């Protein structure tokens, strides 16, 4: 099942996403209610084409917080060492966690704003986990019981600032640095999901990967993060980028593709 958040005539609401084989289009089945609440939601009877006039897909959730994992693929750990951002060429045994504020989140087709104080913006395509229930001190074996679903995320990073900021606060937490979408997929083979990225219509092979190569699995990530921070419904975990990431420039079109979910498209603009 796919859950989207969208606006029609500037009114945001949630919907189930259904594909109609008769015309090969995706449709939004509008919902009355909030899918992350304890109360059941029900269709309103309204149906809109995803690409219809006046329809705009929004970030599928507005999280209270976003956590990310650094160096959670061996290839990316080597890349960061070669780029001078780490003296560790191997993926660390302990998870390296950072955070983004909710103000970093944008949705599909929203612009990524290139800050004037940076000269090296980079993309990082990843699978994102969306939490569905309050989670605290969750054991690994029950971690997936707290997940609503999965979506695409681009962990946009200011690489030049990252080299000089050991806390990564500005380099990863600036406004528009966390594109999410296009929707939440509740059923995904999360342990074996392909990740790819295209820049201006061209696939970037170096950015591709698969969650089967994660150093720390998704259940392990949820268990560890919930051991020190209470995860709330709608919170997001960025599970790690698989490989070396390249640069973005104003007017670039960045598309994150996750098998089984779809495409997250954003265009870079100057501040």
C-alpha positions as CSV (number, residue, x, y, z in Angstrom):
1,X,0.0,0.0,0.0
2,X,1.2,3.5,-0.8
3,X,0.3,6.5,1.3
4,X,0.8,10.0,-0.1
5,X,0.4,13.5,1.3
6,X,-0.8,16.1,-1.3
7,X,-2.5,19.4,-1.7
8,X,-5.4,20.3,-4.0
9,X,-6.2,24.0,-4.3
10,X,-3.7,24.6,-1.4
11,X,-5.5,22.2,1.0
12,X,-3.1,19.5,2.3
13,X,-4.5,16.0,2.9
14,X,-3.6,12.3,2.8
15,X,-4.5,9.7,0.3
16,X,-3.9,6.1,-0.8
17,X,-2.2,5.8,-4.1
18,X,-3.8,3.3,-6.6
19,X,-2.6,2.5,-10.1
20,X,-5.3,2.2,-12.8
21,X,-4.2,-0.2,-15.5
22,X,-6.9,1.0,-17.9
23,X,-5.1,4.3,-18.5
24,X,-1.7,3.5,-16.8
25,X,-2.0,6.4,-14.4
26,X,-1.7,6.7,-10.6
27,X,-4.6,8.1,-8.6
28,X,-5.0,9.6,-5.2
29,X,-7.9,8.2,-3.1
30,X,-8.4,11.1,-0.6
31,X,-8.6,10.2,3.0
32,X,-10.5,11.7,6.0
33,X,-8.0,11.6,8.9
34,X,-4.3,11.1,9.6
35,X,-2.8,7.7,8.8
36,X,-0.3,8.1,11.7
37,X,-3.0,8.6,14.4
38,X,-4.6,5.9,16.5
39,X,-8.0,6.5,14.8
40,X,-8.9,4.8,11.5
41,X,-9.0,6.7,8.3
42,X,-11.6,6.4,5.6
43,X,-11.8,7.4,2.0
44,X,-13.7,10.7,1.3
45,X,-14.9,9.5,-2.1
46,X,-12.7,12.0,-3.9
47,X,-10.3,10.7,-6.5
48,X,-7.6,12.7,-8.3
49,X,-4.9,11.8,-10.8
50,X,-1.5,12.3,-9.4
51,X,-0.5,14.3,-12.4
52,X,-3.9,16.2,-12.5
53,X,-4.3,19.9,-12.6
54,X,-4.1,21.5,-9.2
55,X,-2.5,18.5,-7.6
56,X,0.8,18.8,-5.8
57,X,2.6,15.9,-4.0
58,X,4.0,17.0,-0.6
59,X,6.6,15.5,1.6
60,X,4.7,12.4,2.9
61,X,5.4,13.3,6.5
62,X,6.5,16.2,8.6
63,X,8.8,14.5,11.1
64,X,9.6,15.8,14.5
65,X,13.2,14.8,13.7
66,X,15.2,13.0,11.1
67,X,18.2,10.7,12.0
68,X,20.8,9.6,9.5
69,X,23.6,7.0,9.5
70,X,27.0,7.9,8.2
71,X,29.4,5.3,6.7
72,X,26.8,2.6,6.7
73,X,28.1,1.1,3.5
74,X,31.7,0.0,3.1
75,X,32.1,1.9,-0.2
76,X,30.9,5.2,1.3
77,X,33.3,4.8,4.3
78,X,36.2,4.5,1.8
79,X,34.9,7.5,-0.1
80,X,34.8,9.8,2.9
81,X,38.4,8.7,3.9
82,X,39.7,9.4,0.4
83,X,37.9,12.8,0.5
84,X,39.8,13.8,3.7
85,X,36.6,13.8,5.9
86,X,37.7,10.7,7.9
87,X,40.8,8.8,8.8
88,X,38.7,5.6,9.0
89,X,38.7,3.6,5.7
90,X,36.6,0.8,7.2
91,X,32.9,1.2,8.2
92,X,32.9,1.7,12.0
93,X,31.6,-1.0,14.3
94,X,29.4,1.5,16.1
95,X,26.7,3.4,14.3
96,X,27.5,7.0,13.5
97,X,24.3,9.0,13.9
98,X,23.5,12.6,12.9
99,X,20.3,14.6,12.8
100,X,18.4,17.0,10.5
101,X,15.7,19.3,11.8
102,X,12.1,19.2,10.4
103,X,12.8,22.5,8.6
104,X,15.2,20.6,6.3
105,X,12.3,18.6,4.8
106,X,10.9,19.3,1.4
107,X,8.7,17.2,-0.9
108,X,8.8,16.0,-4.5
109,X,9.6,18.7,-7.1
110,X,10.3,21.3,-4.4
111,X,13.5,23.2,-5.1
112,X,16.8,22.4,-3.3
113,X,18.2,25.8,-2.4
114,X,22.0,26.1,-2.9
115,X,23.2,28.3,0.0
116,X,25.5,31.2,-0.9
117,X,28.0,30.2,1.8
118,X,28.8,26.8,0.2
119,X,30.7,25.9,-2.9
120,X,30.2,22.1,-2.9
121,X,26.7,20.6,-2.6
122,X,26.5,16.8,-3.0
123,X,23.6,14.3,-3.4
124,X,23.2,11.1,-1.3
125,X,20.4,8.8,-2.4
126,X,19.0,6.6,0.4
127,X,16.1,4.5,1.6
128,X,14.2,6.2,4.4
129,X,12.3,4.5,7.1
130,X,9.1,6.2,8.4
131,X,8.1,5.3,12.0
132,X,4.5,4.5,12.6
133,X,4.3,4.0,16.4
134,X,6.0,5.5,19.5
135,X,9.3,3.6,19.8
136,X,11.5,3.5,22.9
137,X,14.1,0.8,23.8
138,X,12.8,-1.4,21.0
139,X,14.5,-4.8,20.6
140,X,15.9,-5.7,17.2
141,X,13.6,-8.6,16.8
142,X,10.5,-6.4,17.1
143,X,11.8,-3.3,15.4
144,X,9.9,-3.6,12.2
145,X,6.6,-3.6,14.2
146,X,7.1,0.1,14.7
147,X,7.6,1.0,11.0
148,X,4.8,2.4,8.9
149,X,6.8,2.2,5.6
150,X,9.6,3.5,3.5
151,X,10.2,6.3,1.1
152,X,13.0,7.9,-0.9
153,X,15.3,10.5,0.6
154,X,18.2,12.6,-0.8
155,X,20.6,13.4,2.1
156,X,21.8,16.6,0.5
157,X,25.2,17.6,2.0
158,X,27.4,20.7,1.8
159,X,30.7,18.8,1.5
160,X,33.0,21.8,1.9
161,X,31.3,22.7,5.2
162,X,31.3,19.1,6.3
163,X,35.1,19.0,6.2
164,X,35.3,21.9,8.7
165,X,32.3,21.1,10.9
166,X,32.8,18.0,13.0
167,X,29.2,18.1,14.2
168,X,27.8,18.4,10.5
169,X,25.1,20.7,11.7
170,X,25.2,23.2,8.9
171,X,26.4,20.8,6.3
172,X,23.5,18.5,6.6
173,X,20.8,20.4,8.5
174,X,20.3,23.5,6.3
175,X,16.9,24.3,4.8
176,X,15.8,22.1,1.9
177,X,18.5,19.5,2.7
178,X,16.1,16.6,3.2
179,X,13.9,15.9,0.1
180,X,11.4,13.1,0.9
181,X,8.9,11.3,-1.3
182,X,7.1,10.7,-3.4
183,X,5.0,8.6,-1.0
184,X,5.3,6.0,1.7
185,X,5.4,2.4,0.6
186,X,4.2,0.1,3.4
187,X,5.4,-3.2,1.8
188,X,9.0,-3.4,0.7
189,X,11.8,-6.0,0.7
190,X,13.8,-3.6,2.8
191,X,16.7,-6.0,3.2
192,X,17.2,-6.3,-0.5
193,X,16.2,-3.1,-2.2
194,X,18.0,-1.4,-5.1
195,X,19.0,2.3,-4.9
196,X,19.9,4.4,-8.0
197,X,20.3,8.1,-8.9
198,X,20.1,10.1,-12.0
199,X,21.5,13.6,-12.7
200,X,20.0,15.6,-15.5
201,X,18.5,12.5,-17.0
202,X,21.7,10.4,-16.9
203,X,22.1,7.5,-14.5
204,X,25.1,7.8,-12.2
205,X,26.4,4.2,-11.7
206,X,28.6,5.2,-8.8
207,X,25.6,6.2,-6.8
208,X,23.8,2.9,-7.1
209,X,23.6,0.2,-4.4
210,X,21.5,-2.2,-2.6
211,X,20.3,-2.4,1.1
212,X,21.7,-5.9,1.2
213,X,25.1,-4.2,1.6
214,X,24.1,-2.2,4.7
215,X,26.6,-2.6,7.5
216,X,24.0,-2.0,10.2
217,X,20.6,-3.4,9.2
218,X,17.4,-1.4,9.4
219,X,16.1,-3.3,12.4
220,X,19.4,-2.7,14.2
221,X,19.2,1.0,13.3
222,X,15.7,1.4,14.8
223,X,16.7,-0.5,18.0
224,X,19.9,1.6,18.5
225,X,18.3,5.0,17.9
226,X,15.3,4.2,20.1
227,X,17.7,3.3,22.9
228,X,18.7,7.0,23.3
229,X,15.8,8.9,21.6
230,X,12.1,8.3,21.6
231,X,10.9,7.9,18.0
232,X,7.5,9.4,17.3
233,X,5.0,8.6,14.5
234,X,6.3,10.3,11.3
235,X,9.9,10.4,12.4
236,X,12.4,9.4,9.7
237,X,15.6,7.4,9.6
238,X,17.9,7.8,6.6
239,X,19.6,4.4,6.4
240,X,22.8,5.4,4.6
241,X,24.0,6.2,1.1
242,X,25.6,3.2,-0.8
243,X,28.5,4.8,-2.5
244,X,30.5,7.9,-3.4
245,X,28.3,10.9,-4.1
246,X,28.8,13.6,-6.7
247,X,28.2,17.3,-6.9
248,X,25.0,19.3,-7.5
249,X,24.9,22.7,-9.2
250,X,22.1,25.2,-9.7
251,X,19.6,24.0,-12.4
252,X,20.6,20.4,-11.9
253,X,17.8,17.9,-11.8
254,X,18.3,15.2,-9.1
255,X,16.2,12.0,-9.1
256,X,16.5,9.4,-6.4
257,X,15.0,6.0,-7.4
258,X,14.2,3.2,-5.0
259,X,13.0,-0.1,-6.4
260,X,9.5,-0.8,-5.2
261,X,8.9,2.8,-4.3
262,X,9.5,5.1,-7.2
263,X,11.2,8.4,-8.0
264,X,11.9,11.5,-6.0
265,X,12.7,14.5,-8.2
266,X,14.0,17.9,-7.2
267,X,15.8,20.7,-9.0
268,X,18.6,22.8,-7.5
269,X,18.2,26.6,-7.5
270,X,20.5,29.4,-6.3
271,X,19.9,31.1,-3.0
